[in-house]
Structures are given as structure tokens and as C-alpha cells.
Amino acid sequence: MSEFVYLYRGGDSGRSPEVMQQTMQKWVTWLKDLGQKGHIKDQGQPLEPAGKLVKGRSKAVTDGPFAEAKDVVGGYTLIEARDLDQAVELSKGCPIFETDGAVEVRPVMKMNM
Amino acid sequence: MKIEHVTEPSDHLFRREAGRMVATLTRVFGVHNLALAEDIVQDAFCRALEVWKFRGVPENPSAWLMATAKNRALDVLRRERTARTFAPELGRLLESEWTVAPVIEELFGANSIKDDQLRMMFSCCHPRLREEAQVALMLHILCGFTVNEVASAFVSRHAAIEKRIARAKKVLGASKKLFDLSGAKELSERLPAVQRALYLLFNEGYHGASPESAVRAGLCQEAIRLTTIMLEHPLGATPATYALAALMCLHAARLPARLDAAGNLSSLFDQDRSRWDSQLMAEGQRFLDASATGPELTEYHVEAAIAWTHTVAHRTEDTDWGGIISLYNTLITIRPSPVIALNRAIAIAQHEGPARGLEEIRAIPDCGRLSAYPFYFAALGELELRSGRPGVAGEHFRAALASARNPMERRFFEQRLVACQVTAPQDVRA
């Protein structure tokens, strides 16, 4: 088994309370299901959309967000899967696609190759 | 790491909480800052969505949402108190750092929140707004329906509803203050308008043109919920409000049977009565008992009594039609309307035969107003068919078909049309 990080980018479920609740419930169901199948190493955390950016030799501090709203990372999950293909396959159940978001699937680098 | 709580939030939790939060925040910020209140609510839902999807739904989701809204409200008050004016009736209490926190704490207490919803309900029924605008506004602000959702519930165009709601919000915002619940005289003066709006909201769900049964049931549920809030206030809990709640419950009890197993519309006469909701029937009965005080007999009392007479009959043929006719006679003097006259004629047909029913329908004073109402033609068709004139009946059902408002009604009239053709020429009784 290898480890992967899902980075959730974008995804806007609009202004309808009803739709937002449904979206939330789909996420809970999806993550619970992944957990029951033993794919979740760490459920992860949501990230605040704004923060600070510290950059360059001068360590200049600027206000975030740092990307277009559709590219902002809203959270992450640490996944266990056989290989990248399986990790990608598993990500396809993510409700973020219904709200025009994306999942970035990144293998965690192994220490002892 | 696993999700700690797997509690399922109840259906429509966000919608319901949206109404509660907007009502309370508007009380804090003042009615002219309704848009600000709506933004904070939106923000609270965004946070809930992000946090809950990773950590699961908290034990008490309502309290979580309300606390989030409260904290944001405090932030805004502190940051913008020099730039904006907030609720004038709270005045200086929100300006001082010493008083703002305890005042907010109190405003977000369980009892004030309940009153806030009632206050908002009365505010939405502003006399400068037309009834349909009041209903749309209530659905939008107090029930958390977006403009799109209101439009689809009313089967109206998005642009029309958007305009209606925007204009209504403007009137509400310009009213300076939310409705003052402490004025007993003003409250009882506006009460009938609020009851009427709730009645219309319920009707939109029960008789409205939306083909989707979930939409219909949702609107009925919201109307019942808001009426129940009104019953919790001593000045709102009048006999008429109890009667309104009774008629809603007694009608809603029949909702599960309005569609048959194949998903087709089923008339009251053919419904599988075992599918009526006995809990709602009992609730309706309880409200009806509570409404029977005082001298006033409202249209809600009479309509509830009619609905009750239907629910106690185990079979169509056990219905006390005589009783129903005399209730319709009363109703028509309180609120003369061609639709009520039509229903009265149908009851007379059940009791005294189709010929009498047809006679009554023809005698309806302004039956021209019924020409867009498909069930007017359907009633004529039904009674002609029962009188053994399937040819004439067929023509009426074709007219009903032409004015049907959704596929479900269309299917229903098509089936009746087939029934006319089956019984075609052979039986020509008088």
C-alpha cells in the first residue's frame, strides 16, 4: 500500500441551503465509505480560504488568497491505495466534481526506494 | 482518523436554520441590513459545509450554526459600528463594547430566536405587498428557498420571481423597523394577513401546479411549521390560527394517497384511504378542538371542518355529504368564490345525483373565471359521464386536457377521456 494526498481545489455549491446540505451529506458519505474500505490514513482538514503568503529572500508577507477561487485548496485527505491508478479511481467518487471542483492526487514520496 | 459523529442532520436542516438565522440577524442589524444578514448566513453554511464534511456533523448542528452566525455578527458589529447603523431599537446598546456582547448573547437566546421568526413573518406580510409577494418573501427569507427554488415551487419564470422578491425586499428594507410584536392592537390587525399568506403557501403546495410531489409536500410542511411557530405566541394562538393549523394537517394527511402506486393523480373518491397519515389526522383533530372557542367562525374553521368530515369517512360512500354541503353553504357566505362554488356543486352531485350537480355548476355566478381551471371542465365531464352522456363528457375532458398545468394532470384527464370512449354509445340513460 502507498500513500497519497488528495488536495481539493475549488468547488462551489452555490447559495441554496438545501443544495449545500446535500453536498455536505454526500461528502460525509463518501469519506465514510472510503474509511470503511480502509483507504483513509487521515481524514484531513478543511483549510481557511485566506491566509498569508511569505515569499522570497526578503520574506515579503502578502495577504492570500493566492490563486483564483476555482484553484484554491480547500482541504486535504491522506489516502492509502495500491497505486496511483487506484488512488485516481477512488477519487472519482468525490462529490466535488458535482460542483465544478477538482481533486489533485499526489503520491507521497517514499523514503526507502 | 474517523468521523466522530455520524449523526445525520434532519432533512432540510439548512433550510430551516437559514430562516432562523436570517430572522435573528436581521433583528440585530436592522431590517435595512437584510442583505448583510443573508451574507452572514451564507458564510455560516459555507463553514459548516467545509468543516462538517471532514469532521462529521456535530451533536447539535443547529446550535453550531447559530453560534457561528453569532460570532460573525459580533465581528461585524465591532468592525462596522462606526460605518453602519444597525437596529435602531437596539441603538446604543450595540455601540458600547461593555454592552454589545451581553446584548448579543441575549438576542441569540432560544426564546428571542423564536420571536424573531414570528416578527419576520409579520414583517413579510407588509400591507404594501401583494399577497403573492408576501408568500414568496416568506418562502425565501423564512424557509431558506433560493429565488430559483421559489420559482420552481410556484412554476413561475425565474425572472418574474426574482423581480417580485427583490421588490418585496425593498419594501421590507424601507419599512425601517421590523414589525413590533409588543403592540397587541397592531398584531391582531395584521394577523389575518399572516394567516392568509400561510394558507396560500399551503395551498400552493396542495393544489399548486408543480408536478413534483416532493415540492408539494415540502411547501405544505413549511406552511405547517410556520403556523406552529405562530401558535407558540400567546397573541398568535387565536382560534383562527388553530383552525388554520387543523385544516393544514387534515389536508396534508391525505397527501400520501394523492398519487397511486403508479404515480398517477388519484381523486379523493378513489384514494386508498389506508394511506392517509393517521398521525397528522390526530394532530389536525387536536387543533380543530382547540379552534372551537370564541364567537368567531372563520373560513379556516369551515374548511377544516370539511376536511375533517372527509377524513372520518372510511369509504367515499360513508361520507356525510349533507354535512359537507351545509359547510360549503356557510363557506360561500364568508368567502364567495367560484372554486368554492364548484366544490359545493360536486358535493351536491354526490348527495343528490349528477343532474343536480350540473345544475349547480351552471348556476355559478361568474363561472367564466373558472375557464382556466382544468378541474372545472373535469367536474363537468365527470357528471356528464355519470349522467350517461359520454360524448359530452369527452368534450369537457378534452377542454380539461387543454388547460392541464402539468404532465400528471394531463395523464389524469387522458385516462378519464379513455373512460368516456369505453362507455361510449351503449348506455344512454337520461
Interface residues (C-beta under 8 A of the other chain):
Chain A: S13 G14 R15 S16 P17 E18 M20 Q21 T23 M24 Q25 W27 V28 L31 K32 G35 I40 D42 Q43 G44 Q45 P46 G74 G75 T77
Chain B: M1 K2 I3 V6 E8 P9 H12 L13 F14 R15 E17 A18 Q42 F45 C46 A48 L49 E50 V51 W52 K53 F54 R55 G56 V57 G144 F145 T146 N148 E149
